[in-house]
Amino acid sequence: MSHLRIVSIALGLLLLMTPLSMGDDDGDDEREDDEGFEDMGEDLGTASAWLLGLTLAYFGWKRILPQIRKYLKTTEQKAQLKQLNAWNKKVLPIHTLLGIAALVTGAIHGLMMDESSILLWTAIALMGLLSVSGALMRWKWPPREVKKGARLLHMQRLMSAIVVILLLVGHEMV
């Protein structure tokens, strides 16, 4: 649980480090305030991109995990295998927290920016769908059929790829 707390604190600090105002201290120029607001929105966009990248890194982790386990089993490194399994249990909550943080910061970023694109909001909606389906997989309540459907939806790598493509193309358009 301490790793989750550390990640939460780090995410909070990342958001707090975003500059709250830009320009000089007199605050009389409304245009400078608008630029500062937009600069803060751009900083949130950068933070959201990093959070999304870290969230998607989970796919890579899950791809190499079986090979690492197999190697540790064949070389009879039981202590390392036990450590790997303990670490793997801590990675999923981190993935969840990073994904939610990426969704929230991305949505706030989109609301703060002057330009908008249907492609970008579609990407945010798909990220929301991925977050909801991931939450349904982890939640204890849903019936087995709901969890199975949520798993099928959440595990679609194509949907994550579409989110990234929509974000890249949408940002090029605005």
Buried (B, 14 or more C-beta within 10 A) or exposed (E): EEEEEEBBEEBEEBBEEBEEEBBEEEEEEEEBBEEBBBBBBBBBBBBBBBBBEBBBEBEEBBEEBEEBBEEBEEEEEEEEBEEBEEEBEBBBBBBBBBBBBBBBBBBBBBEBBEEEBEBBBBBBEBBBBBBBBBBBBEEEEBEEEBBEBBBEBBBBEEBBEBBBEBBEEBBEEE
